[in-house]
Amino acid sequence: MNESPLPKVPNAQARRLFLEKHGLCSAPKGSGKGDDLSAVIDQIGFVQVDSINTVARAHHMILAARRPAYKEKNLKLHLERDRLLFEHWTHDASVIPTAFFPHWKLRFQRDREKLIGRWRNWRRDGFEQKFEEIRKQISDHGPATSASVGGDEKRSNGGWWDWHPSKTALEFLWRTGELSVCHRSGFHKAYDLTERVIPAEHLNSRFDAEETVDWAARSALDRLGFATSGEIAAFWDLITPEEAKIWCQQESAKGNILEVETESADGKLRKAFMYPDTLGALESVASAPSRVRILSPFDPALRDRKRAERLFGFNYRIEIFVPEAKRKYGYYVFPVMERDRLIGRIDMKALRKEDRLQVRAFWPEIGVRMNKGRVERLKSELIRMANFSGCSDLGFETDWLRAA
């Protein structure tokens, strides 16, 4: 059998490159505020927002994994005071550099076309009139939350299909760009007119669809290091798989990107695209530092579960919606990384009334020996996590260190 003529990227190099692109290959140092925080978020592209606060919310854990000096207030300043970030959707709710806002106008347009029919049929009478009511209320009286609109409407704790009409209008106007999140109280979004939230230089910038497709594909590949067209499309979730496929074909034909074979953890080869400069610089990618890092389940390095399993041989599933009796690990366990290897997962919870981070269990991956040095590195990270979660004490269940 003839050997493939495509360049081959060994698994060890693929891991290091991927982690470097995600800010996990360099030493975790820096102020975690101001320009340094902006640089971190720009490097990884966006930070997923999530409400679960078992230890700390996902967006804060993502940033703290790269900048231990990071404080939660630093992100709030970027979002609410300096407007360096805006909140919207990628694959999920995320905070995104405001400089990228002009490219989200393509999404606003497409979401309007997609949602208007669905929600009109669902709400039927007075659908557009409710939009006008909400626009006028916010224009005249300032920011609104879902709790401050539609006071006489029936409330529900169900999903989007059960939202009261004014909540539906808020979400629609946000998804389509007419409103923007101006701040959060607790974890509840407050919305204002977009022109009062997004700085004029970004609000008034415009790109056509072709320019946004090119930007989205190019910037996604840069942040992934190597990717299939499907992975490029999924990164921002801003363009379609077909648009990403055509972009790859065109750029490949021009020689601007190369097709390569990347080696998975199990030795299997998978075709992907890569910039020539990235391929040429593989040998210079530094090894990740030896410290242990506890990652958020929504860390961008793990967001694509299938990609993480191929690269690291690490199968991860959030078991929040799995009945307790059927859970293999726990309600919300955190992946644990050492160098370029995912060495296990940990179940822990900040018991804030008791001022203690309690470690329930750590499960090492098969083949990972928990020798004294590794246990000490893990405990050092747990002390840092306790401090970050606002707890001054660290506790362990008797049988916390489990067998592989």
C-alpha positions in Angstrom: 0.0 0.0 0.0 1.3 3.4 -1.0 2.0 5.8 1.9 -0.1 9.0 1.8 1.8 12.0 0.3 0.1 14.4 2.8 2.2 15.8 5.6 1.7 13.9 8.8 1.3 15.6 12.2 2.2 13.2 15.1 -0.2 13.2 18.0 2.3 14.7 20.4 2.8 17.7 18.1 -0.9 18.0 17.4 -1.6 18.1 21.2 1.0 20.8 21.8 -0.2 22.9 18.9 -3.8 22.7 20.0 -3.0 23.6 23.6 -0.8 26.5 22.5 -3.6 27.9 20.4 -5.8 27.6 23.4 -3.5 29.4 25.8 -2.6 26.2 27.8 0.9 25.6 26.6 2.5 28.6 28.1 3.2 29.2 31.8 0.0 30.4 33.5 1.1 33.9 34.5 0.0 37.5 33.8 -2.2 40.0 35.5 -5.5 38.7 34.1 -6.9 42.2 33.7 -6.8 45.1 31.2 -4.9 44.4 28.0 -3.6 41.1 29.3 -7.2 39.8 29.8 -8.1 41.1 26.3 -5.2 39.2 24.8 -6.3 36.0 26.4 -9.9 36.2 25.2 -8.8 37.3 21.7 -6.4 34.3 21.6 -9.1 31.7 22.4 -11.8 33.7 20.5 -14.6 33.7 23.0 -15.5 32.5 26.5 -18.6 30.4 27.0 -20.9 31.6 29.7 -22.6 29.1 32.0 -24.7 29.5 35.2 -23.6 26.5 37.1 -21.6 27.6 40.2 -20.4 24.3 41.8 -17.0 25.9 42.3 -17.0 29.0 40.1 -18.9 29.8 36.9 -17.4 28.3 33.7 -16.4 31.7 32.2 -14.4 32.6 35.2 -12.7 29.1 35.5 -11.7 29.3 31.8 -9.9 32.6 32.3 -8.4 31.6 35.7 -6.9 28.4 34.1 -4.8 30.7 32.0 -4.3 33.5 34.4 -4.3 32.5 38.1 -4.2 36.2 39.1 -7.6 36.7 37.3 -10.4 38.1 39.4 -14.1 37.9 38.5 -14.5 41.7 38.5 -12.0 42.0 35.7 -14.4 40.4 33.2 -17.3 42.6 34.4 -15.2 45.7 33.7 -14.5 44.6 30.2 -18.2 43.8 29.6 -20.1 46.5 31.4 -17.7 49.5 31.7 -15.3 49.4 28.8 -17.5 47.5 26.4 -14.5 45.5 25.1 -16.7 42.4 25.0 -20.3 41.7 24.1 -22.5 38.8 24.9 -24.1 36.7 22.2 -24.1 33.2 20.7 -21.4 31.1 19.2 -22.2 27.4 19.7 -23.7 28.6 23.0 -24.0 31.8 25.0 -20.5 33.4 25.1 -18.7 36.7 25.6 -16.9 37.8 22.5 -14.5 40.7 21.7 -16.6 43.7 20.6 -14.2 44.2 17.6 -15.8 41.1 16.1 -19.4 42.5 16.5 -19.7 43.6 12.8 -19.4 40.0 11.7 -22.3 39.0 13.9 -24.6 41.0 11.7 -24.7 38.1 9.4 -25.9 35.9 12.2 -28.5 38.5 13.3 -29.9 38.5 9.7 -30.0 34.7 9.5 -31.5 34.3 13.0 -34.2 36.8 12.1 -35.1 34.8 9.0 -35.0 31.5 11.0 -36.8 32.6 14.1 -39.5 35.0 12.8 -41.5 32.2 11.2 -41.1 29.8 14.1 -42.1 32.3 16.8 -44.9 34.0 14.8 -46.6 30.6 14.3 -46.1 29.8 18.0 -47.3 33.2 19.4 -49.6 34.1 16.5 -51.7 37.2 17.4 -49.9 40.4 18.2 -46.4 39.0 17.7 -44.8 42.0 16.0 -46.8 44.4 18.2 -45.1 42.9 21.3 -41.7 43.7 19.7 -42.7 47.3 19.3 -43.9 47.5 22.9 -40.6 46.1 24.2 -38.6 48.4 21.9 -40.5 51.5 23.1 -40.3 50.5 26.8 -36.6 50.1 26.7 -36.1 53.3 24.5 -38.2 55.4 26.9 -37.3 53.8 30.3 -33.9 52.2 29.9 -32.6 48.6 30.3 -35.1 45.8 31.0 -35.0 42.2 32.2 -37.4 39.4 31.6 -38.7 40.0 35.1 -39.4 43.7 34.4 -41.5 43.2 31.3 -44.9 41.6 30.7 -46.0 42.0 34.3 -49.5 40.8 33.6 -48.4 37.8 31.5 -48.4 34.2 32.7 -45.0 33.1 34.0 -43.5 29.7 33.6 -40.3 27.9 34.5 -40.3 25.9 31.3 -38.1 26.1 28.2 -38.4 28.7 25.4 -41.7 27.2 24.2 -43.1 28.3 27.6 -41.7 31.9 27.7 -44.2 34.7 28.3 -44.6 36.9 25.2 -42.5 39.8 26.5 -39.6 37.4 27.4 -39.9 36.0 23.9 -39.7 39.5 22.4 -36.6 40.3 24.5 -34.8 37.2 23.3 -35.8 37.7 19.7 -34.7 41.3 19.7 -31.4 40.2 21.3 -30.8 37.3 19.0 -31.4 39.6 16.0 -29.2 42.4 17.1 -31.7 45.1 18.0 -31.0 44.7 21.7 -27.7 43.9 23.5 -27.0 42.6 27.0 -25.8 45.7 28.9 -25.2 44.0 32.3 -26.2 41.1 34.4 -27.6 41.2 37.9 -26.7 37.9 39.5 -26.9 35.9 36.4 -30.0 37.6 35.0 -29.5 39.5 31.7 -30.5 43.2 31.4 -31.1 44.4 27.8 -30.7 47.8 26.2 -30.9 49.2 22.7 -27.8 48.0 20.8 -26.8 51.5 19.8 -26.5 52.4 23.5 -24.3 49.4 24.3 -22.0 48.8 21.3 -19.4 51.5 20.6 -20.1 53.4 17.4 -16.8 52.3 15.7 -18.0 48.6 15.8 -21.7 49.3 15.5 -21.3 51.2 12.3 -18.7 48.9 10.7 -20.1 46.6 8.0 -18.9 43.6 6.1 -20.8 41.7 3.3 -21.6 38.0 3.7 -18.5 36.9 1.7 -16.2 38.9 3.9 -17.7 37.5 7.1 -17.4 33.9 5.8 -13.7 34.5 5.0 -13.1 36.1 8.4 -14.9 33.4 10.3 -13.2 30.5 8.5 -9.7 32.1 8.6 -9.9 33.1 12.2 -11.3 29.7 13.3 -8.5 27.8 11.6 -5.9 30.1 13.2 -7.4 29.4 16.6 -7.7 25.6 16.1 -4.3 25.1 14.5 -5.7 22.3 12.3 -9.3 21.5 11.5 -11.8 19.9 9.0 -14.2 22.2 7.2 -16.9 21.0 9.7 -14.8 22.0 12.7 -14.1 25.4 11.1 -17.8 26.0 10.6 -18.6 24.9 14.2 -16.0 27.1 15.9 -17.9 30.4 15.8 -21.2 28.7 14.6 -21.4 31.8 12.4 -21.2 30.2 8.9 -22.7 27.1 7.4 -20.8 23.8 6.9 -21.2 24.3 3.1 -19.7 27.8 3.2 -16.7 26.5 5.2 -16.3 23.6 2.8 -16.2 25.9 -0.2 -13.8 28.2 1.6 -11.4 25.3 2.3 -11.6 24.2 -1.3 -10.8 27.7 -2.6 -8.0 28.4 -0.2 -6.5 25.0 -0.8 -6.5 25.5 -4.5 -4.7 28.8 -4.0 -2.1 27.1 -1.8 -3.1 29.3 1.2 -3.9 26.2 3.3 -2.6 22.7 3.2 -4.3 19.3 3.7 -2.5 17.3 6.3 -3.0 14.1 8.3 -3.2 14.4 12.0 -2.5 11.5 14.3 -5.1 10.7 17.0 -4.3 9.3 20.4 -5.2 5.8 19.1 -2.8 6.1 16.2 -5.5 6.7 13.5 -4.9 9.4 10.9 -7.5 12.0 10.1 -7.3 14.6 7.3 -7.5 18.3 8.3 -6.5 21.7 6.9 -3.6 23.8 8.3 -1.8 27.0 7.4 1.6 26.4 5.8 3.3 28.6 8.4 1.7 26.6 11.2 3.0 23.4 9.7 6.4 24.9 9.4 6.5 26.0 13.0 5.4 22.8 14.6 8.9 21.9 15.9 9.2 25.2 17.7 5.9 24.7 19.7 7.0 24.5 23.4 5.9 21.8 25.8 3.2 22.6 28.3 4.4 23.4 31.8 4.3 20.6 34.4 1.7 22.1 36.7 -1.7 20.6 37.1 -4.7 22.6 35.9 -8.3 21.9 36.7 -10.4 22.9 33.7 -14.0 23.9 33.3 -16.1 21.3 31.5 -16.8 24.2 29.0 -13.2 25.1 28.5 -12.6 25.8 24.8 -10.0 23.1 24.6 -12.6 20.5 25.5 -15.8 22.1 24.0 -15.6 19.7 21.0 -15.9 16.5 22.9 -15.1 14.3 19.9 -12.0 16.3 19.0 -10.8 16.1 22.6 -11.2 12.4 22.6 -9.4 12.0 19.4 -6.5 14.2 20.5 -6.2 13.1 24.1 -8.0 9.8 24.4 -10.2 11.4 27.0 -13.9 10.6 26.9 -15.8 13.2 28.8 -19.5 13.6 29.5 -21.4 16.0 31.7 -23.8 13.9 33.8 -26.1 16.7 35.1 -29.0 15.2 33.3 -28.1 11.6 34.0 -30.2 10.1 36.9 -28.0 10.0 40.0 -28.1 6.2 40.2 -26.8 5.9 36.7 -23.9 8.4 36.9 -20.5 7.0 36.4 -18.7 9.9 38.1 -20.8 12.7 39.4 -23.2 15.6 38.8 -20.5 18.0 37.5 -16.9 16.7 37.4 -13.9 18.7 36.2 -11.3 17.5 33.8 -7.7 17.6 35.1 -4.8 18.4 32.9 -1.0 17.9 33.4 1.3 19.1 30.7 -0.4 18.0 27.5 -2.3 15.1 29.0 -5.7 14.8 30.6 -4.9 12.8 33.7 -8.3 12.4 35.3 -11.5 14.1 36.5 -12.4 15.4 39.9 -15.7 15.9 41.8 -15.5 18.9 44.1 -17.9 21.5 45.4 -17.4 24.9 47.2 -19.3 24.6 50.5 -19.4 28.4 51.0 -21.4 28.3 54.2 -18.7 26.1 55.7 -15.9 28.1 53.9 -14.5 24.9 52.5 -13.8 23.4 49.0 -14.7 19.8 49.5 -13.1 17.2 47.3 -15.3 14.1 46.9 -13.4 12.0 44.5 -10.6 12.1 41.9 -10.5 9.4 39.2 -7.2 9.1 37.4 -7.2 8.0 33.8 -6.0 4.5 33.0 -2.2 4.4 32.9 -1.9 7.5 35.2 0.1 6.7 38.4 -0.8 8.9 41.3 2.7 9.1 42.8 3.6 11.5 45.6 4.8 14.3 43.2 1.6 14.2 41.1 -0.6 14.1 44.2 1.2 17.2 45.6 0.8 19.0 42.3 -2.9 18.2 42.3 -3.3 19.4 45.9 -1.5 22.7 45.0 -4.0 23.3 42.3 -6.8 22.5 44.6 -5.6 25.1 47.1 -5.6 27.6 44.3 -9.1 26.6 43.3 -10.3 26.9 46.9 -9.0 30.4 47.1 -10.5 31.3 43.7 -13.9 30.0 44.9 -13.7 32.1 48.0 -13.1 29.3 50.4 -10.2 29.4 52.9 -10.3 25.6 53.7 -9.8 22.5 51.7 -11.3 19.1 52.7 -11.2 15.6 51.3 -13.5 12.7 51.6 -11.8 9.6 53.1 -11.8 7.7 49.9 -11.3 10.7 47.6 -8.3 9.2 45.6 -9.9 6.4 43.5 -8.3 3.7 41.5 -7.8 4.1 37.7 
